[in-house]
């Protein structure tokens, strides 16, 4: 097994006042040639947006964008007609494709919103843009892995064009889950909150772990924890 830890404290960090953001991989003004992504996983931004603030209308192309809300509520609007408020327990997938313009704002005037914005490279450029959003009940993530997003036919709650699967879990302290990895595939584990160990590697909030050449991903919660697991071709 080959496992490389990406400690939370070593991530890129920017505090814009209205936005406090940490970058697992190179993004915007943060550039580190050692951390440009992992397989098709290109961006994991851990964002905290102040009440009433947000990202005004801007464009994306040729990227699969997954938004996972940890706390608070995020208002989304785009030029495909997609619109809604994403709350904790909900996930959004936006395929930017040939081009999409959207805005995202904290839907609250009192509370911060924390979200993970994830970019996954598509299998090819020029796909049609699309938007989808779904609620995944916490019971489906409690002490087990829920498949949030994945390829058509994978049983995922939301579709991705790429051969990537995004799982989420909420583990009670002392509980564990095991995810098998098929030959040639790899995994990235991102800790949202709490403390876990992954195949024996201890991890805390904000840490990431790249795993290759392993038959399975075994996750044990040292304390109550929430994490994402990416199964990547």
C-alpha positions in Angstrom: 0.0 0.0 0.0 1.1 3.5 -0.8 -0.4 6.2 1.4 0.5 9.9 1.5 -1.0 12.3 4.1 -1.9 15.8 3.3 -2.0 17.6 6.7 -4.7 20.3 7.2 -2.1 22.8 8.4 -0.1 22.6 5.2 -3.1 23.5 2.9 -3.2 26.8 1.1 -5.1 29.4 3.1 -6.7 32.7 2.3 -8.8 35.0 4.5 -10.8 37.5 2.4 -12.9 38.7 5.3 -16.1 37.5 3.8 -14.5 34.2 2.9 -12.1 32.0 4.8 -10.9 29.2 2.5 -8.4 26.4 2.7 -7.1 24.7 -0.5 -6.1 21.0 -0.5 -4.8 21.4 -4.0 -3.4 24.4 -6.0 -6.2 26.9 -6.6 -6.5 30.6 -7.5 -3.4 32.5 -5.9 -2.2 29.4 -4.1 0.1 27.3 -6.2 2.2 24.3 -5.2 3.4 22.1 -8.1 3.5 19.1 -5.6 -0.2 19.5 -5.0 -2.1 19.8 -8.3 -4.7 17.2 -7.7 -4.9 13.4 -7.4 -6.0 11.5 -10.5 -9.2 13.1 -11.7 -9.7 14.9 -8.4 -8.5 18.5 -9.0 -9.9 20.8 -6.2 -11.0 20.4 -2.6 -11.8 23.8 -1.1 -13.0 24.0 2.5 -14.9 27.4 2.5 -16.5 29.3 5.3 -18.6 32.2 4.0 -19.9 35.0 6.2 -23.6 35.8 6.5 -25.1 37.4 3.4 -21.8 37.2 1.5 -20.9 35.0 -1.4 -19.5 34.4 -4.9 -21.2 36.7 -7.5 -22.0 35.4 -11.0 -19.0 33.9 -12.6 -18.3 31.2 -15.2 -16.8 27.7 -15.4 -16.0 25.3 -18.3 -15.2 21.6 -18.6 -15.3 20.6 -14.9 -17.6 18.5 -12.7 -18.3 20.5 -9.6 -19.6 18.9 -6.4 -20.7 21.1 -3.5 -21.1 19.5 0.0 -22.6 21.7 2.6 -21.3 21.0 6.1 -23.3 23.6 8.1 -25.6 26.5 7.2 -27.2 27.1 3.9 -26.0 28.1 0.4 -28.1 29.8 -2.2 -27.3 28.7 -5.8 -28.5 30.2 -9.1 -27.2 29.4 -12.6 -27.9 30.1 -16.3 -29.2 26.6 -17.0 -32.2 27.5 -14.8 -30.9 25.7 -11.8 -31.6 27.4 -8.5 -32.1 26.4 -4.9 -30.8 26.5 -1.4 -28.3 23.8 -0.4 -28.4 22.9 3.3 -26.6 20.5 5.5 -27.2 17.0 4.3 -27.7 18.2 0.7 -25.2 17.8 -2.2 -25.1 19.5 -5.6 -23.4 18.4 -8.8 -22.9 20.9 -11.6 -21.4 19.9 -14.9 -19.9 23.0 -16.3 -19.3 21.4 -19.7 -19.3 23.9 -22.6 -19.9 26.7 -20.2 -22.1 27.7 -17.2 -22.4 30.9 -15.2 -23.6 30.7 -11.6 -23.6 32.5 -8.2 -23.5 31.2 -4.7 -24.3 33.2 -1.6 -24.8 32.4 2.1 -28.5 32.2 2.4 -28.5 33.4 6.0 -28.0 36.9 7.4 -27.0 35.5 10.9 -24.9 32.3 10.4 -21.8 31.3 8.5 -22.1 28.6 5.9 -19.3 26.0 5.6 -19.0 24.0 2.4 -16.6 21.8 0.6 -16.3 22.6 -3.1 -14.9 19.8 -5.1 -13.8 19.8 -8.8 -13.4 16.6 -10.7 -11.9 16.6 -14.2 -14.4 15.4 -16.9 -13.5 12.5 -19.2 -13.6 15.0 -22.2 -14.3 18.6 -22.9 -17.5 19.9 -24.5 -20.1 18.1 -22.4 -23.5 19.7 -22.1 -23.9 21.8 -18.9 -26.2 20.5 -16.2 -27.2 21.0 -12.6 -28.7 18.7 -10.0 -29.2 18.7 -6.2 -30.4 16.1 -3.7 -30.8 15.6 0.0 -29.1 12.6 1.5 -30.5 11.8 5.0 -28.0 11.5 7.8 -29.3 8.0 8.5 -27.9 6.9 5.2 -24.5 8.1 6.2 -24.6 7.0 9.9 -21.9 4.4 10.4 -21.8 3.5 6.7 -20.8 5.0 3.4 -23.4 6.7 1.2 -22.7 7.1 -2.5 -23.4 10.8 -3.2 -22.2 11.0 -6.8 -20.9 8.6 -9.4 -21.2 7.5 -13.0 -24.5 6.7 -14.6 -25.7 3.2 -13.4 -23.5 3.2 -10.2 -26.5 3.8 -7.9 -25.3 7.2 -6.9 -27.7 9.9 -5.7 -26.3 12.2 -8.3 -24.6 11.5 -11.7 -21.0 12.3 -12.7 -19.6 12.0 -16.2 -16.2 10.9 -14.8 -15.4 7.4 -13.5 -15.2 8.7 -9.9 -17.4 7.9 -6.9 -17.9 10.3 -4.0 -19.0 8.7 -0.7 -19.8 10.3 2.7 -20.0 8.8 6.1 -20.8 9.9 9.7 -19.0 7.6 12.1 -19.7 7.4 15.8 -16.6 7.0 18.0 -15.3 3.5 17.9 -17.3 2.5 14.8 -15.6 1.6 11.5 -16.4 1.0 7.8 -14.4 -0.8 5.1 -14.5 0.1 1.4 -13.0 -2.3 -1.2 -10.8 -0.9 -3.9 -10.7 -2.7 -7.3 -7.3 -3.3 -8.9 -5.9 -0.1 -10.5 -8.2 2.2 -8.5 -7.1 4.7 -5.8 -8.8 6.6 -3.0 -8.7 10.0 -1.5 -10.1 10.4 2.1 -10.9 13.9 3.3 -11.8 14.5 7.0 -14.6 17.0 7.3 -14.8 16.9 11.1 -13.6 14.7 14.0 -10.8 12.1 14.1 -10.3 8.9 12.2 -7.6 6.4 11.2 -7.4 5.2 7.6 -5.5 1.9 7.1 -3.7 2.8 10.3 -2.9 6.5 9.5 -4.3 8.9 12.0 -6.2 11.9 10.6 -8.0 15.0 11.9 -10.3 17.7 10.6 -9.0 19.0 7.3 -6.5 16.3 6.7 -6.5 14.4 3.4 -5.0 11.0 2.5 -4.1 9.6 -1.0 -4.1 5.8 -1.1 -2.9 3.6 -3.9 -2.0 -0.1 -4.3 -4.4 -1.2 -1.6 -7.2 -3.8 -1.6 -9.4 -1.8 0.8 -9.9 1.4 2.7 -10.5 0.7 6.4 -11.7 3.7 8.4 -12.0 3.7 12.2 -13.4 6.7 14.1 -11.2 7.8 17.1 -14.0 10.3 17.9 -17.3 11.2 16.2 -16.3 12.0 12.7 -17.5 13.0 9.2 -15.5 12.3 6.1 -15.6 12.0 2.3 -14.1 9.1 0.4 -13.3 9.4 -3.3 -12.9 6.2 -5.3 -11.0 7.1 -8.4 -10.0 5.4 -11.7 
